[in-house]
Amino acid sequence: MEKKEHGGTLPVPPQISDATLRDSAHMAGVEFGPKDAAAIADLLVRTGVALVEVGMVAGPDSKDADLVLATHEAVGPERSMTLVVVRDRQQVATALDEAERLGVRHIMYSIPTSEQHAMLKLGSPSAKFLQTLARSAISQAKERGFHVTFSGEDAARTPAGRLVPYVTAGFDAGADRFRLAETVAYLSPWQMEDVIADLTAIDGSEIEIHSHNMLGMAVANSLAAVRAGAKWISATVGGIGERGGNAPLAELLTSLRVIHGDTRFDLTHLTELSRLALTGAGLGEAFQSGPTSTHSFAYELPGQLTHPEAYETLPAELVGNSRELLVRTRLTTPLVAWALNDSGVFVDVDAFTPWLIKRQEEAGGPLLDRDAIRKAAIEFQAA
């Protein structure tokens, strides 16, 4: 029997985008500073990463402006990409104004595609509304000269009959790339190949895969997507990220080297990158992916805490873990209200929240969980 060559070559050697300064930076309790952003971005580009994803813009005065500007200073806006939130036409227009002010050239739209996520975030599960919203947002950005990646949030759980027409509509509107977001770990590698094959069959499509690692298959699913014709893989340094983490950059690049003989990347920076990102994220010396770490079911957005079923394919209790709030300075009134619910502590949340934010900023942003917020509320009462 003829022996097959180990690994073999991939149909198209994938380009890598890294989401450490966007996805990891918005993980519960993680807040990178501009100095961290510049150093991480520089090392990523020196490693061979094609695109550094940084920050999120929803409207004017973005809280991530300093991260975006620091990354642009380090590697240039042409090597950077910033996420722009999509809710309605006017909101998109103001968000694009902010992106232009920051000098952003490459944007990524995050649009929820599954019925569940679309209902939660857009107020309608309608597939027709989803396509209309995407076309409008993409057309607005292309008219301003942006390079546009549009992402299907929760796309891995979106049926092909709903997803393929949406992706087709996006490319018809002029989008440059589509990112399939496995927002919650859901697919096996062989299932991922089938899903991606449906998308790469669309005329003129360019596909990227963005997987989460709750089931430990983010790298495998990323490589499976490339086998099916995807041209981009999204990863994060150390696999840092929400919901079990993301596809870890070091494991991804070393897999490409060992399995597929891909020598395009300078792997000598990977250990320094991981240590820098872990330190900047406040995670110590290690980040554990999968369903059993402290961060696996930790959230800092009230919608994730009130609708956890939309973000989890398995509940925390199933593996003996627990759901928790973790936050530093990104405190909001709804989040604080959730933390105080059923606590027996009664304060004016509208007054308490800015007081707590100020105290956090003065203290350097120590990590808060639900119990710490409740304790602070008692101190606020006594002040």
C-alpha positions as CSV (number, residue, x, y, z in Angstrom):
1,M,0.0,0.0,0.0
2,E,1.3,3.4,-1.0
3,K,2.2,5.5,2.1
4,K,0.6,9.0,2.0
5,E,2.8,12.0,2.7
6,H,2.3,13.3,6.3
7,G,-0.2,16.1,6.5
8,G,0.1,17.2,2.9
9,T,-0.3,20.8,1.6
10,L,-3.4,22.8,2.2
11,P,-5.5,24.0,-0.8
12,V,-4.4,27.6,0.0
13,P,-1.9,28.4,2.7
14,P,-4.0,30.5,5.1
15,Q,-3.5,34.1,6.1
16,I,-3.7,34.7,9.9
17,S,-5.6,37.5,11.7
18,D,-5.1,37.8,15.4
19,A,-8.0,38.9,17.7
20,T,-6.1,39.3,20.9
21,L,-6.6,43.1,21.1
22,R,-10.3,42.7,20.3
23,D,-11.8,39.4,21.4
24,S,-9.4,38.7,24.2
25,A,-9.5,42.3,25.2
26,H,-13.2,42.1,25.7
27,M,-13.1,38.9,27.7
28,A,-14.6,39.3,31.2
29,G,-12.1,41.1,33.4
30,V,-9.4,41.7,30.7
31,E,-8.4,45.2,29.8
32,F,-5.2,45.8,27.8
33,G,-3.5,49.2,27.8
34,P,-2.0,51.1,24.9
35,K,1.5,50.1,25.7
36,D,0.5,46.4,25.8
37,A,-1.3,46.9,22.5
38,A,1.7,48.4,20.7
39,A,4.1,45.7,21.9
40,I,1.7,42.8,21.1
41,A,0.8,44.2,17.7
42,D,4.5,44.6,16.8
43,L,5.4,41.0,17.8
44,L,2.4,39.7,15.9
45,V,3.5,41.3,12.7
46,R,7.1,40.2,13.1
47,T,5.7,36.7,13.6
48,G,4.0,36.9,10.2
49,V,0.4,37.6,11.2
50,A,-1.2,39.5,8.3
51,L,-3.9,41.4,10.3
52,V,-4.1,42.6,13.9
53,E,-7.7,43.0,15.0
54,V,-8.0,45.8,17.6
55,G,-10.9,47.3,19.5
56,M,-14.6,47.8,18.9
57,V,-16.5,50.8,17.8
58,A,-20.3,51.2,18.3
59,G,-20.5,55.0,18.1
60,P,-18.7,58.2,18.9
61,D,-16.0,58.4,21.6
62,S,-15.0,54.8,21.5
63,K,-13.6,53.4,24.8
64,D,-11.1,51.5,22.7
65,A,-9.7,54.6,20.9
66,D,-6.4,54.4,22.7
67,L,-5.9,50.8,21.8
68,V,-6.7,51.4,18.2
69,L,-4.4,54.4,17.9
70,A,-1.5,52.6,19.7
71,T,-1.8,49.7,17.3
72,H,-1.9,52.0,14.3
73,E,1.3,53.7,15.6
74,A,3.0,50.3,16.0
75,V,2.1,48.5,12.8
76,G,0.1,50.9,10.7
77,P,-3.6,51.0,10.0
78,E,-3.2,48.9,6.8
79,R,-2.2,45.9,9.1
80,S,-5.1,46.6,11.5
81,M,-8.8,45.8,11.6
82,T,-11.5,47.2,14.0
83,L,-14.8,45.7,14.8
84,V,-17.9,47.9,14.1
85,V,-21.1,47.0,15.8
86,V,-24.2,46.9,13.6
87,R,-27.7,47.6,15.0
88,D,-29.4,50.0,12.5
89,R,-28.5,52.4,9.6
90,Q,-28.0,55.5,11.7
91,Q,-26.0,53.8,14.4
92,V,-23.7,52.3,11.7
93,A,-23.3,55.8,10.2
94,T,-22.1,57.3,13.5
95,A,-19.8,54.3,14.2
96,L,-18.2,54.7,10.7
97,D,-17.7,58.4,11.5
98,E,-15.7,57.3,14.6
99,A,-13.8,54.7,12.7
100,E,-12.8,57.3,10.1
101,R,-11.8,59.7,13.0
102,L,-9.5,57.0,14.3
103,G,-7.9,56.3,10.9
104,V,-9.3,52.8,10.6
105,R,-9.1,51.4,7.0
106,H,-10.3,47.8,7.6
107,I,-13.5,47.2,9.5
108,M,-15.3,44.0,10.5
109,Y,-19.0,44.1,11.0
110,S,-20.4,41.7,13.6
111,I,-24.0,40.8,12.8
112,P,-25.8,38.0,14.7
113,T,-27.1,35.4,12.2
114,S,-28.8,32.7,14.3
115,E,-32.4,33.3,15.1
116,Q,-31.7,33.3,18.8
117,H,-28.9,35.9,18.7
118,A,-30.7,38.1,16.1
119,M,-33.8,38.2,18.3
120,L,-31.7,39.1,21.4
121,K,-29.6,41.8,19.7
122,L,-31.6,43.1,16.7
123,G,-35.1,42.5,18.1
124,S,-36.1,40.4,15.1
125,P,-35.3,36.9,13.9
126,S,-36.3,37.7,10.4
127,A,-33.8,36.4,7.7
128,K,-35.0,39.1,5.3
129,F,-34.3,41.9,7.9
130,L,-30.9,40.4,8.5
131,Q,-29.9,40.5,4.8
132,T,-31.3,44.0,4.4
133,L,-29.3,45.2,7.5
134,A,-26.1,43.6,6.2
135,R,-26.5,45.1,2.7
136,S,-27.1,48.5,4.1
137,A,-24.1,48.4,6.5
138,I,-21.7,47.0,3.9
139,S,-22.8,49.6,1.2
140,Q,-22.3,52.5,3.7
141,A,-18.8,51.3,4.4
142,K,-17.8,50.6,0.8
143,E,-19.0,54.1,-0.2
144,R,-16.5,55.5,2.3
145,G,-13.6,53.3,1.0
146,F,-13.3,50.8,3.9
147,H,-12.1,47.2,3.3
148,V,-15.0,45.2,4.8
149,T,-15.1,41.9,6.5
150,F,-18.6,41.0,7.7
151,S,-19.0,38.3,10.4
152,G,-21.8,36.0,11.2
153,E,-22.1,36.0,15.0
154,D,-23.2,32.5,16.0
155,A,-22.9,31.5,12.4
156,A,-21.8,27.9,13.3
157,R,-25.3,27.3,14.7
158,T,-27.1,29.0,11.8
159,P,-28.7,26.6,9.4
160,A,-27.3,26.6,5.8
161,G,-30.7,27.7,4.5
162,R,-30.4,30.9,6.5
163,L,-26.7,31.4,6.4
164,V,-25.9,30.9,2.7
165,P,-28.4,33.5,1.5
166,Y,-27.1,36.0,4.1
167,V,-23.4,35.5,3.1
168,T,-24.4,35.7,-0.6
169,A,-26.2,39.0,0.0
170,G,-23.2,40.4,1.8
171,F,-20.8,39.7,-1.1
172,D,-23.4,41.0,-3.6
173,A,-23.3,44.3,-1.6
174,G,-19.6,44.5,-2.1
175,A,-18.1,42.9,1.0
176,D,-14.5,41.7,0.7
177,R,-14.5,38.8,3.2
178,F,-16.9,36.8,5.4
179,R,-15.9,35.5,8.8
180,L,-17.7,32.5,10.1
181,A,-17.8,32.9,13.9
182,E,-18.1,29.7,15.9
183,T,-19.3,32.0,18.7
184,V,-20.0,29.0,20.9
185,A,-18.1,25.8,20.3
186,Y,-20.5,23.6,18.4
187,L,-19.0,21.8,15.4
188,S,-16.6,18.9,14.9
189,P,-13.9,19.3,12.2
190,W,-15.8,17.2,9.7
191,Q,-19.0,19.2,10.3
192,M,-16.9,22.4,9.9
193,E,-15.7,21.3,6.5
194,D,-19.3,20.8,5.3
195,V,-20.3,24.3,6.6
196,I,-17.4,26.1,5.1
197,A,-17.8,24.2,1.8
198,D,-21.2,25.7,1.4
199,L,-19.7,29.2,1.8
200,T,-16.7,28.8,-0.4
201,A,-19.0,27.6,-3.2
202,I,-20.5,31.1,-3.3
203,D,-19.1,33.0,-6.4
204,G,-16.5,35.5,-5.4
205,S,-16.4,34.5,-1.7
206,E,-13.4,34.9,0.6
207,I,-14.0,33.0,3.9
208,E,-12.4,33.3,7.4
209,I,-12.9,31.0,10.3
210,H,-13.0,32.2,14.0
211,S,-13.5,29.4,16.5
212,H,-13.8,29.2,20.2
213,N,-12.2,26.4,22.2
214,M,-14.7,25.3,24.8
215,L,-14.6,21.8,23.3
216,G,-10.8,21.9,22.6
217,M,-11.3,21.8,18.8
218,A,-10.6,25.4,17.8
219,V,-7.3,24.6,16.0
220,A,-8.7,21.4,14.4
221,N,-11.8,23.3,13.2
222,S,-9.7,26.1,11.8
223,L,-7.5,23.7,9.8
224,A,-10.7,21.8,8.7
225,A,-12.1,25.1,7.4
226,V,-9.0,25.7,5.4
227,R,-9.2,22.2,3.9
228,A,-12.7,23.3,2.7
229,G,-11.4,26.4,1.1
230,A,-11.3,29.1,3.8
231,K,-8.4,31.5,3.2
232,W,-8.1,33.1,6.7
233,I,-7.9,31.9,10.2
234,S,-8.6,34.1,13.3
235,A,-6.6,33.2,16.4
236,T,-5.5,34.8,19.7
237,V,-2.2,34.8,21.6
238,G,-2.4,32.0,24.3
239,G,-5.9,31.2,23.2
240,I,-7.1,34.0,25.5
241,G,-10.8,34.7,25.0
242,E,-14.4,34.2,26.1
243,R,-16.3,30.9,26.3
244,G,-13.3,28.5,26.7
245,G,-10.9,30.7,24.7
246,N,-10.1,31.1,21.0
247,A,-7.9,29.2,18.6
248,P,-4.5,29.6,20.3
249,L,-2.0,31.2,17.9
250,A,1.1,29.2,19.0
251,E,-0.7,25.8,18.6
252,L,-2.1,26.9,15.3
253,L,1.2,28.0,13.8
254,T,3.1,25.0,15.1
255,S,0.4,22.7,13.7
256,L,0.8,24.4,10.3
257,R,4.5,23.9,10.5
258,V,4.5,20.2,11.7
259,I,1.5,18.8,9.9
260,H,1.6,20.9,6.7
261,G,5.2,22.0,6.4
262,D,4.3,25.7,6.5
263,T,7.5,27.7,7.1
264,R,6.1,31.2,6.4
265,F,6.0,32.2,10.1
266,D,8.8,33.2,12.5
267,L,7.9,31.1,15.5
268,T,10.7,32.4,17.7
269,H,8.4,35.3,19.0
270,L,5.6,33.0,20.2
271,T,6.8,32.5,23.8
272,E,7.5,36.2,24.4
273,L,4.1,37.0,22.8
274,S,2.3,34.6,25.1
275,R,4.0,35.9,28.2
276,L,3.3,39.5,27.2
277,A,-0.3,38.9,26.5
278,L,-0.9,36.9,29.7
279,T,0.7,39.6,31.8
280,G,-1.2,42.4,30.0
281,A,-4.5,40.5,30.5
282,G,-3.8,40.1,34.2
283,L,-4.0,36.3,33.9
284,G,-0.7,35.5,35.5
285,E,1.5,33.0,33.7
286,A,-1.2,30.7,32.2
287,F,-4.6,30.7,30.6
288,Q,-6.5,27.4,30.6
289,S,-8.9,26.8,27.8
290,G,-11.9,24.5,27.9
291,P,-14.9,24.3,30.3
292,T,-13.3,24.0,33.7
293,S,-11.3,27.2,34.3
294,T,-12.5,30.2,36.3
295,H,-12.9,32.2,33.1
296,S,-14.9,29.6,31.1
297,F,-18.3,30.9,32.2
298,A,-17.4,34.4,33.3
299,Y,-19.1,37.4,31.7
300,E,-19.1,41.2,32.0
301,L,-22.1,41.9,29.8
302,P,-25.6,41.8,31.5
303,G,-27.1,40.1,28.4
304,Q,-24.7,37.2,28.7
305,L,-25.6,36.8,32.3
306,T,-29.4,37.0,31.8
307,H,-29.4,34.9,28.6
308,P,-26.5,32.4,29.2
309,E,-28.2,29.8,27.0
310,A,-27.5,31.9,24.0
311,Y,-23.7,31.7,24.7
312,E,-23.3,28.2,26.0
313,T,-23.7,24.8,24.3
314,L,-23.4,23.2,27.7
315,P,-24.2,24.7,31.1
316,A,-21.5,25.4,33.7
317,E,-23.1,23.1,36.2
318,L,-22.7,20.1,33.8
319,V,-18.9,20.1,34.4
320,G,-19.1,21.2,38.1
321,N,-18.3,24.8,37.2
322,S,-20.3,28.0,38.0
323,R,-21.3,31.1,36.1
324,E,-19.7,34.3,37.3
325,L,-19.4,38.0,36.7
326,L,-15.8,39.3,36.3
327,V,-15.1,42.9,35.5
328,R,-12.5,45.6,36.1
329,T,-13.6,49.1,34.9
330,R,-16.2,48.3,32.2
331,L,-19.0,48.6,34.7
332,T,-22.5,49.6,33.6
333,T,-25.7,50.2,35.5
334,P,-27.5,47.1,34.2
335,L,-24.4,45.0,35.1
336,V,-24.3,46.4,38.6
337,A,-28.1,45.9,39.0
338,W,-27.7,42.2,38.0
339,A,-24.9,41.8,40.6
340,L,-27.1,43.3,43.4
341,N,-30.2,41.4,42.5
342,D,-31.4,39.1,45.4
343,S,-28.5,40.4,47.6
344,G,-30.6,42.2,50.2
345,V,-28.4,45.3,49.5
346,F,-30.5,48.3,48.3
347,V,-28.7,51.3,46.8
348,D,-29.3,53.9,44.1
349,V,-27.7,52.0,41.3
350,D,-27.5,55.1,39.1
351,A,-25.4,56.8,41.8
352,F,-23.5,53.8,42.9
353,T,-22.2,52.8,39.5
354,P,-20.2,55.9,38.7
355,W,-18.9,55.9,42.3
356,L,-17.7,52.3,41.8
357,I,-16.1,53.1,38.4
358,K,-14.2,56.0,39.8
359,R,-13.0,53.9,42.7
360,Q,-11.9,51.1,40.4
361,E,-10.0,53.5,38.2
362,E,-8.2,55.1,41.2
363,A,-7.3,51.6,42.4
364,G,-5.9,50.5,39.0
365,G,-8.8,48.3,38.0
366,P,-8.7,45.3,40.4
367,L,-10.8,42.3,39.4
368,L,-14.4,42.4,40.7
369,D,-16.8,39.5,41.0
370,R,-20.4,39.6,42.1
371,D,-19.6,39.4,45.8
372,A,-17.0,42.2,45.5
373,I,-19.6,44.5,43.9
374,R,-22.1,43.7,46.7
375,K,-19.4,44.4,49.3
376,A,-18.7,47.7,47.6
377,A,-22.4,48.6,47.7
378,I,-22.4,48.2,51.4
379,E,-19.4,50.5,51.7
380,F,-21.2,53.0,49.4
381,Q,-24.2,52.9,51.8
382,A,-22.0,53.8,54.7
383,A,-20.1,56.5,52.9
